[in-house]
Amino acid sequence: MYEDNGTAVRIAAMPGTETLDFNNCVFRGNGVNVENAAGYAVDLSQIVTVEN
């Protein structure tokens, strides 16, 4: 669970070419759930967001 962060996940650089998968990860109360400045392949289609 990523909870009550300014930015929950910050991706600045990643090696490889696989897609970073957040399947069933729970995000609650974050200012930004995923900041992807690196433009890395990220799948957020199956995240769970919970309202406070």
N, CA, C, O and CB atoms as a CASP TS submission, in Angstrom:
PFRMAT TS
TARGET T0000
AUTHOR 0000-0000-0000
METHOD Language model
MODEL 1
PARENT N/A
ATOM      1  N   MET     1       0.846  -1.170   0.000  1.00  0.00           N
ATOM      2  CA  MET     1       0.000   0.000   0.000  1.00  0.00           C
ATOM      3  C   MET     1       0.895   1.237   0.000  1.00  0.00           C
ATOM      4  O   MET     1       1.840   1.346   0.781  1.00  0.00           O
ATOM      5  CB  MET     1      -0.964  -0.004   1.220  1.00  0.00           C
ATOM      6  N   TYR     2       0.573   2.150  -0.885  1.00  0.00           N
ATOM      7  CA  TYR     2       1.249   3.450  -0.948  1.00  0.00           C
ATOM      8  C   TYR     2       0.267   4.468  -0.384  1.00  0.00           C
ATOM      9  O   TYR     2      -0.751   4.761  -1.011  1.00  0.00           O
ATOM     10  CB  TYR     2       1.700   3.824  -2.432  1.00  0.00           C
ATOM     11  N   GLU     3       0.565   5.009   0.793  1.00  0.00           N
ATOM     12  CA  GLU     3      -0.432   5.807   1.497  1.00  0.00           C
ATOM     13  C   GLU     3       0.157   7.101   2.053  1.00  0.00           C
ATOM     14  O   GLU     3       1.220   7.108   2.674  1.00  0.00           O
ATOM     15  CB  GLU     3      -1.045   4.997   2.621  1.00  0.00           C
ATOM     16  N   ASP     4      -0.573   8.203   1.808  1.00  0.00           N
ATOM     17  CA  ASP     4      -0.270   9.519   2.383  1.00  0.00           C
ATOM     18  C   ASP     4       1.135  10.031   2.073  1.00  0.00           C
ATOM     19  O   ASP     4       1.846  10.491   2.966  1.00  0.00           O
ATOM     20  CB  ASP     4      -0.449   9.464   3.863  1.00  0.00           C
ATOM     21  N   ASN     5       1.523   9.949   0.816  1.00  0.00           N
ATOM     22  CA  ASN     5       2.814  10.469   0.365  1.00  0.00           C
ATOM     23  C   ASN     5       2.595  11.672  -0.544  1.00  0.00           C
ATOM     24  O   ASN     5       1.546  11.791  -1.176  1.00  0.00           O
ATOM     25  CB  ASN     5       3.625   9.372  -0.371  1.00  0.00           C
ATOM     26  N   GLY     6       3.576  12.559  -0.611  1.00  0.00           N
ATOM     27  CA  GLY     6       3.523  13.620  -1.618  1.00  0.00           C
ATOM     28  C   GLY     6       3.548  12.988  -3.003  1.00  0.00           C
ATOM     29  O   GLY     6       2.690  13.271  -3.840  1.00  0.00           O
ATOM     30  N   THR     7       4.536  12.132  -3.238  1.00  0.00           N
ATOM     31  CA  THR     7       4.639  11.318  -4.445  1.00  0.00           C
ATOM     32  C   THR     7       4.886   9.884  -3.993  1.00  0.00           C
ATOM     33  O   THR     7       5.884   9.611  -3.326  1.00  0.00           O
ATOM     34  CB  THR     7       5.787  11.832  -5.406  1.00  0.00           C
ATOM     35  N   ALA     8       3.992   8.966  -4.347  1.00  0.00           N
ATOM     36  CA  ALA     8       4.099   7.581  -3.877  1.00  0.00           C
ATOM     37  C   ALA     8       5.255   6.845  -4.547  1.00  0.00           C
ATOM     38  O   ALA     8       6.042   6.185  -3.868  1.00  0.00           O
ATOM     39  CB  ALA     8       2.793   6.834  -4.134  1.00  0.00           C
ATOM     40  N   VAL     9       5.366   6.950  -5.865  1.00  0.00           N
ATOM     41  CA  VAL     9       6.431   6.272  -6.613  1.00  0.00           C
ATOM     42  C   VAL     9       7.024   7.270  -7.594  1.00  0.00           C
ATOM     43  O   VAL     9       6.296   7.880  -8.378  1.00  0.00           O
ATOM     44  CB  VAL     9       5.893   4.997  -7.361  1.00  0.00           C
ATOM     45  N   ARG    10       8.333   7.440  -7.557  1.00  0.00           N
ATOM     46  CA  ARG    10       9.025   8.354  -8.478  1.00  0.00           C
ATOM     47  C   ARG    10      10.002   7.530  -9.307  1.00  0.00           C
ATOM     48  O   ARG    10      10.927   6.926  -8.763  1.00  0.00           O
ATOM     49  CB  ARG    10       9.773   9.508  -7.700  1.00  0.00           C
ATOM     50  N   ILE    11       9.798   7.503 -10.628  1.00  0.00           N
ATOM     51  CA  ILE    11      10.666   6.739 -11.523  1.00  0.00           C
ATOM     52  C   ILE    11      11.556   7.723 -12.267  1.00  0.00           C
ATOM     53  O   ILE    11      11.099   8.443 -13.155  1.00  0.00           O
ATOM     54  CB  ILE    11       9.832   5.860 -12.523  1.00  0.00           C
ATOM     55  N   ALA    12      12.831   7.747 -11.896  1.00  0.00           N
ATOM     56  CA  ALA    12      13.787   8.645 -12.532  1.00  0.00           C
ATOM     57  C   ALA    12      14.564   7.924 -13.620  1.00  0.00           C
ATOM     58  O   ALA    12      14.878   8.515 -14.653  1.00  0.00           O
ATOM     59  CB  ALA    12      14.746   9.228 -11.497  1.00  0.00           C
ATOM     60  N   ALA    13      14.880   6.646 -13.396  1.00  0.00           N
ATOM     61  CA  ALA    13      15.618   5.842 -14.375  1.00  0.00           C
ATOM     62  C   ALA    13      15.407   4.376 -14.039  1.00  0.00           C
ATOM     63  O   ALA    13      15.356   3.997 -12.868  1.00  0.00           O
ATOM     64  CB  ALA    13      17.146   6.203 -14.384  1.00  0.00           C
ATOM     65  N   MET    14      15.287   3.565 -15.063  1.00  0.00           N
ATOM     66  CA  MET    14      15.124   2.123 -14.882  1.00  0.00           C
ATOM     67  C   MET    14      15.889   1.412 -15.993  1.00  0.00           C
ATOM     68  O   MET    14      15.839   1.847 -17.144  1.00  0.00           O
ATOM     69  CB  MET    14      13.608   1.714 -14.888  1.00  0.00           C
ATOM     70  N   PRO    15      16.589   0.339 -15.677  1.00  0.00           N
ATOM     71  CA  PRO    15      17.248  -0.447 -16.723  1.00  0.00           C
ATOM     72  C   PRO    15      16.237  -1.394 -17.375  1.00  0.00           C
ATOM     73  O   PRO    15      15.197  -1.691 -16.788  1.00  0.00           O
ATOM     74  CB  PRO    15      18.448  -1.248 -16.140  1.00  0.00           C
ATOM     75  N   GLY    16      16.532  -1.854 -18.548  1.00  0.00           N
ATOM     76  CA  GLY    16      15.690  -2.855 -19.200  1.00  0.00           C
ATOM     77  C   GLY    16      14.536  -2.269 -19.980  1.00  0.00           C
ATOM     78  O   GLY    16      14.384  -1.052 -20.084  1.00  0.00           O
ATOM     79  N   THR    17      13.727  -3.153 -20.526  1.00  0.00           N
ATOM     80  CA  THR    17      12.611  -2.715 -21.363  1.00  0.00           C
ATOM     81  C   THR    17      11.276  -3.310 -20.940  1.00  0.00           C
ATOM     82  O   THR    17      10.272  -3.111 -21.624  1.00  0.00           O
ATOM     83  CB  THR    17      12.881  -3.072 -22.797  1.00  0.00           C
ATOM     84  N   GLU    18      11.243  -4.043 -19.814  1.00  0.00           N
ATOM     85  CA  GLU    18       9.982  -4.604 -19.355  1.00  0.00           C
ATOM     86  C   GLU    18       9.049  -3.494 -18.887  1.00  0.00           C
ATOM     87  O   GLU    18       9.480  -2.371 -18.626  1.00  0.00           O
ATOM     88  CB  GLU    18      10.221  -5.618 -18.228  1.00  0.00           C
ATOM     89  N   THR    19       7.773  -3.823 -18.785  1.00  0.00           N
ATOM     90  CA  THR    19       6.790  -2.883 -18.271  1.00  0.00           C
ATOM     91  C   THR    19       6.706  -3.023 -16.757  1.00  0.00           C
ATOM     92  O   THR    19       6.553  -4.132 -16.244  1.00  0.00           O
ATOM     93  CB  THR    19       5.404  -3.115 -18.924  1.00  0.00           C
ATOM     94  N   LEU    20       6.805  -1.926 -16.052  1.00  0.00           N
ATOM     95  CA  LEU    20       6.667  -1.916 -14.604  1.00  0.00           C
ATOM     96  C   LEU    20       5.185  -2.047 -14.288  1.00  0.00           C
ATOM     97  O   LEU    20       4.388  -1.202 -14.697  1.00  0.00           O
ATOM     98  CB  LEU    20       7.278  -0.616 -13.972  1.00  0.00           C
ATOM     99  N   ASP    21       4.810  -3.090 -13.570  1.00  0.00           N
ATOM    100  CA  ASP    21       3.412  -3.449 -13.349  1.00  0.00           C
ATOM    101  C   ASP    21       3.020  -3.210 -11.897  1.00  0.00           C
ATOM    102  O   ASP    21       3.639  -3.757 -10.984  1.00  0.00           O
ATOM    103  CB  ASP    21       3.164  -4.915 -13.732  1.00  0.00           C
ATOM    104  N   PHE    22       2.001  -2.398 -11.687  1.00  0.00           N
ATOM    105  CA  PHE    22       1.492  -2.110 -10.351  1.00  0.00           C
ATOM    106  C   PHE    22       0.180  -2.843 -10.111  1.00  0.00           C
ATOM    107  O   PHE    22      -0.702  -2.316  -9.434  1.00  0.00           O
ATOM    108  CB  PHE    22       1.303  -0.600 -10.159  1.00  0.00           C
ATOM    109  N   ASN    23       0.036  -4.047 -10.655  1.00  0.00           N
ATOM    110  CA  ASN    23      -1.188  -4.828 -10.561  1.00  0.00           C
ATOM    111  C   ASN    23      -1.619  -5.008  -9.103  1.00  0.00           C
ATOM    112  O   ASN    23      -0.874  -5.555  -8.290  1.00  0.00           O
ATOM    113  CB  ASN    23      -0.998  -6.189 -11.228  1.00  0.00           C
ATOM    114  N   ASN    24      -2.814  -4.550  -8.787  1.00  0.00           N
ATOM    115  CA  ASN    24      -3.442  -4.663  -7.461  1.00  0.00           C
ATOM    116  C   ASN    24      -2.733  -3.910  -6.349  1.00  0.00           C
ATOM    117  O   ASN    24      -2.998  -4.172  -5.176  1.00  0.00           O
ATOM    118  CB  ASN    24      -3.526  -6.089  -7.080  1.00  0.00           C
ATOM    119  N   CYS    25      -1.840  -2.980  -6.677  1.00  0.00           N
ATOM    120  CA  CYS    25      -1.258  -2.119  -5.655  1.00  0.00           C
ATOM    121  C   CYS    25      -2.304  -1.098  -5.228  1.00  0.00           C
ATOM    122  O   CYS    25      -3.080  -0.610  -6.050  1.00  0.00           O
ATOM    123  CB  CYS    25       0.033  -1.414  -6.176  1.00  0.00           C
ATOM    124  N   VAL    26      -2.319  -0.784  -3.953  1.00  0.00           N
ATOM    125  CA  VAL    26      -3.305   0.147  -3.416  1.00  0.00           C
ATOM    126  C   VAL    26      -2.645   1.506  -3.189  1.00  0.00           C
ATOM    127  O   VAL    26      -1.596   1.604  -2.553  1.00  0.00           O
ATOM    128  CB  VAL    26      -3.920  -0.396  -2.095  1.00  0.00           C
ATOM    129  N   PHE    27      -3.278   2.545  -3.720  1.00  0.00           N
ATOM    130  CA  PHE    27      -2.821   3.923  -3.556  1.00  0.00           C
ATOM    131  C   PHE    27      -3.909   4.702  -2.826  1.00  0.00           C
ATOM    132  O   PHE    27      -5.069   4.684  -3.239  1.00  0.00           O
ATOM    133  CB  PHE    27      -2.484   4.582  -4.939  1.00  0.00           C
ATOM    134  N   ARG    28      -3.535   5.396  -1.725  1.00  0.00           N
ATOM    135  CA  ARG    28      -4.516   6.177  -0.984  1.00  0.00           C
ATOM    136  C   ARG    28      -3.866   7.437  -0.421  1.00  0.00           C
ATOM    137  O   ARG    28      -2.822   7.377   0.229  1.00  0.00           O
ATOM    138  CB  ARG    28      -5.137   5.336   0.148  1.00  0.00           C
ATOM    139  N   GLY    29      -4.496   8.569  -0.679  1.00  0.00           N
ATOM    140  CA  GLY    29      -4.101   9.820  -0.059  1.00  0.00           C
ATOM    141  C   GLY    29      -2.781  10.404  -0.521  1.00  0.00           C
ATOM    142  O   GLY    29      -2.178  11.196   0.203  1.00  0.00           O
ATOM    143  N   ASN    30      -2.316  10.036  -1.702  1.00  0.00           N
ATOM    144  CA  ASN    30      -1.062  10.582  -2.224  1.00  0.00           C
ATOM    145  C   ASN    30      -1.327  11.826  -3.054  1.00  0.00           C
ATOM    146  O   ASN    30      -2.377  11.943  -3.686  1.00  0.00           O
ATOM    147  CB  ASN    30      -0.320   9.532  -3.065  1.00  0.00           C
ATOM    148  N   GLY    31      -0.388  12.747  -3.054  1.00  0.00           N
ATOM    149  CA  GLY    31      -0.504  13.898  -3.946  1.00  0.00           C
ATOM    150  C   GLY    31      -0.415  13.444  -5.394  1.00  0.00           C
ATOM    151  O   GLY    31      -1.222  13.852  -6.230  1.00  0.00           O
ATOM    152  N   VAL    32       0.571  12.594  -5.689  1.00  0.00           N
ATOM    153  CA  VAL    32       0.774  11.985  -7.009  1.00  0.00           C
ATOM    154  C   VAL    32       1.022  10.508  -6.772  1.00  0.00           C
ATOM    155  O   VAL    32       1.855  10.150  -5.940  1.00  0.00           O
ATOM    156  CB  VAL    32       1.976  12.657  -7.800  1.00  0.00           C
ATOM    157  N   ASN    33       0.317   9.644  -7.486  1.00  0.00           N
ATOM    158  CA  ASN    33       0.533   8.208  -7.303  1.00  0.00           C
ATOM    159  C   ASN    33       1.836   7.747  -7.949  1.00  0.00           C
ATOM    160  O   ASN    33       2.670   7.131  -7.285  1.00  0.00           O
ATOM    161  CB  ASN    33      -0.638   7.421  -7.882  1.00  0.00           C
ATOM    162  N   VAL    34       2.019   8.040  -9.239  1.00  0.00           N
ATOM    163  CA  VAL    34       3.237   7.623  -9.942  1.00  0.00           C
ATOM    164  C   VAL    34       3.750   8.778 -10.785  1.00  0.00           C
ATOM    165  O   VAL    34       3.055   9.252 -11.684  1.00  0.00           O
ATOM    166  CB  VAL    34       2.973   6.375 -10.830  1.00  0.00           C
ATOM    167  N   GLU    35       4.959   9.230 -10.499  1.00  0.00           N
ATOM    168  CA  GLU    35       5.634  10.250 -11.304  1.00  0.00           C
ATOM    169  C   GLU    35       6.658   9.515 -12.161  1.00  0.00           C
ATOM    170  O   GLU    35       7.576   8.884 -11.638  1.00  0.00           O
ATOM    171  CB  GLU    35       6.317  11.370 -10.399  1.00  0.00           C
ATOM    172  N   ASN    36       6.499   9.599 -13.470  1.00  0.00           N
ATOM    173  CA  ASN    36       7.328   8.814 -14.385  1.00  0.00           C
ATOM    174  C   ASN    36       8.101   9.732 -15.326  1.00  0.00           C
ATOM    175  O   ASN    36       7.851   9.747 -16.531  1.00  0.00           O
ATOM    176  CB  ASN    36       6.461   7.832 -15.193  1.00  0.00           C
ATOM    177  N   ALA    37       9.032  10.491 -14.778  1.00  0.00           N
ATOM    178  CA  ALA    37       9.822  11.428 -15.580  1.00  0.00           C
ATOM    179  C   ALA    37      10.704  10.712 -16.601  1.00  0.00           C
ATOM    180  O   ALA    37      11.095  11.305 -17.607  1.00  0.00           O
ATOM    181  CB  ALA    37      10.687  12.290 -14.673  1.00  0.00           C
ATOM    182  N   ALA    38      11.018   9.438 -16.348  1.00  0.00           N
ATOM    183  CA  ALA    38      11.878   8.679 -17.248  1.00  0.00           C
ATOM    184  C   ALA    38      11.123   8.197 -18.493  1.00  0.00           C
ATOM    185  O   ALA    38      11.739   7.760 -19.465  1.00  0.00           O
ATOM    186  CB  ALA    38      12.477   7.488 -16.511  1.00  0.00           C
ATOM    187  N   GLY    39       9.793   8.277 -18.459  1.00  0.00           N
ATOM    188  CA  GLY    39       9.010   7.805 -19.594  1.00  0.00           C
ATOM    189  C   GLY    39       9.048   6.288 -19.740  1.00  0.00           C
ATOM    190  O   GLY    39       8.827   5.759 -20.829  1.00  0.00           O
ATOM    191  N   TYR    40       9.328   5.594 -18.645  1.00  0.00           N
ATOM    192  CA  TYR    40       9.424   4.145 -18.636  1.00  0.00           C
ATOM    193  C   TYR    40       8.039   3.533 -18.843  1.00  0.00           C
ATOM    194  O   TYR    40       7.041   4.129 -18.439  1.00  0.00           O
ATOM    195  CB  TYR    40      10.050   3.649 -17.315  1.00  0.00           C
ATOM    196  N   ALA    41       7.961   2.366 -19.459  1.00  0.00           N
ATOM    197  CA  ALA    41       6.687   1.686 -19.676  1.00  0.00           C
ATOM    198  C   ALA    41       6.100   1.261 -18.337  1.00  0.00           C
ATOM    199  O   ALA    41       6.696   0.465 -17.612  1.00  0.00           O
ATOM    200  CB  ALA    41       6.866   0.462 -20.606  1.00  0.00           C
ATOM    201  N   VAL    42       4.922   1.799 -18.013  1.00  0.00           N
ATOM    202  CA  VAL    42       4.273   1.528 -16.743  1.00  0.00           C
ATOM    203  C   VAL    42       2.817   1.151 -17.010  1.00  0.00           C
ATOM    204  O   VAL    42       2.126   1.820 -17.779  1.00  0.00           O
ATOM    205  CB  VAL    42       4.369   2.756 -15.789  1.00  0.00           C
ATOM    206  N   ASP    43       2.358   0.077 -16.372  1.00  0.00           N
ATOM    207  CA  ASP    43       0.959  -0.345 -16.486  1.00  0.00           C
ATOM    208  C   ASP    43       0.240  -0.012 -15.179  1.00  0.00           C
ATOM    209  O   ASP    43       0.471  -0.643 -14.148  1.00  0.00           O
ATOM    210  CB  ASP    43       0.852  -1.876 -16.809  1.00  0.00           C
ATOM    211  N   LEU    44      -0.630   0.986 -15.245  1.00  0.00           N
ATOM    212  CA  LEU    44      -1.411   1.392 -14.078  1.00  0.00           C
ATOM    213  C   LEU    44      -2.876   0.980 -14.207  1.00  0.00           C
ATOM    214  O   LEU    44      -3.720   1.426 -13.429  1.00  0.00           O
ATOM    215  CB  LEU    44      -1.312   2.899 -13.880  1.00  0.00           C
ATOM    216  N   SER    45      -3.176   0.136 -15.181  1.00  0.00           N
ATOM    217  CA  SER    45      -4.566  -0.209 -15.467  1.00  0.00           C
ATOM    218  C   SER    45      -5.224  -1.024 -14.359  1.00  0.00           C
ATOM    219  O   SER    45      -6.452  -1.057 -14.278  1.00  0.00           O
ATOM    220  CB  SER    45      -4.640  -0.972 -16.756  1.00  0.00           C
ATOM    221  N   GLN    46      -4.455  -1.672 -13.515  1.00  0.00           N
ATOM    222  CA  GLN    46      -5.030  -2.525 -12.472  1.00  0.00           C
ATOM    223  C   GLN    46      -4.735  -2.030 -11.062  1.00  0.00           C
ATOM    224  O   GLN    46      -4.811  -2.802 -10.107  1.00  0.00           O
ATOM    225  CB  GLN    46      -4.515  -3.929 -12.624  1.00  0.00           C
ATOM    226  N   ILE    47      -4.392  -0.726 -10.921  1.00  0.00           N
ATOM    227  CA  ILE    47      -4.172  -0.213  -9.565  1.00  0.00           C
ATOM    228  C   ILE    47      -5.506  -0.063  -8.848  1.00  0.00           C
ATOM    229  O   ILE    47      -6.558   0.033  -9.479  1.00  0.00           O
ATOM    230  CB  ILE    47      -3.422   1.144  -9.601  1.00  0.00           C
ATOM    231  N   VAL    48      -5.447  -0.045  -7.535  1.00  0.00           N
ATOM    232  CA  VAL    48      -6.622   0.156  -6.716  1.00  0.00           C
ATOM    233  C   VAL    48      -6.443   1.504  -6.024  1.00  0.00           C
ATOM    234  O   VAL    48      -5.475   1.704  -5.291  1.00  0.00           O
ATOM    235  CB  VAL    48      -6.824  -1.017  -5.681  1.00  0.00           C
ATOM    236  N   THR    49      -7.368   2.422  -6.254  1.00  0.00           N
ATOM    237  CA  THR    49      -7.304   3.703  -5.561  1.00  0.00           C
ATOM    238  C   THR    49      -8.431   3.739  -4.524  1.00  0.00           C
ATOM    239  O   THR    49      -9.551   3.301  -4.786  1.00  0.00           O
ATOM    240  CB  THR    49      -7.418   4.905  -6.571  1.00  0.00           C
ATOM    241  N   VAL    50      -8.109   4.268  -3.348  1.00  0.00           N
ATOM    242  CA  VAL    50      -9.047   4.287  -2.257  1.00  0.00           C
ATOM    243  C   VAL    50      -9.194   5.743  -1.816  1.00  0.00           C
ATOM    244  O   VAL    50      -8.199   6.431  -1.590  1.00  0.00           O
ATOM    245  CB  VAL    50      -8.581   3.362  -1.081  1.00  0.00           C
ATOM    246  N   GLU    51     -10.424   6.201  -1.698  1.00  0.00           N
ATOM    247  CA  GLU    51     -10.663   7.561  -1.210  1.00  0.00           C
ATOM    248  C   GLU    51     -10.505   7.581   0.297  1.00  0.00           C
ATOM    249  O   GLU    51     -10.833   6.611   0.979  1.00  0.00           O
ATOM    250  CB  GLU    51     -12.072   8.068  -1.620  1.00  0.00           C
ATOM    251  N   ASN    52     -10.002   8.686   0.810  1.00  0.00           N
ATOM    252  CA  ASN    52      -9.838   8.828   2.276  1.00  0.00           C
ATOM    253  C   ASN    52     -11.179   9.036   2.921  1.00  0.00           C
ATOM    254  O   ASN    52     -11.262   9.177   4.142  1.00  0.00           O
ATOM    255  CB  ASN    52      -8.896  10.004   2.629  1.00  0.00           C
TER
END
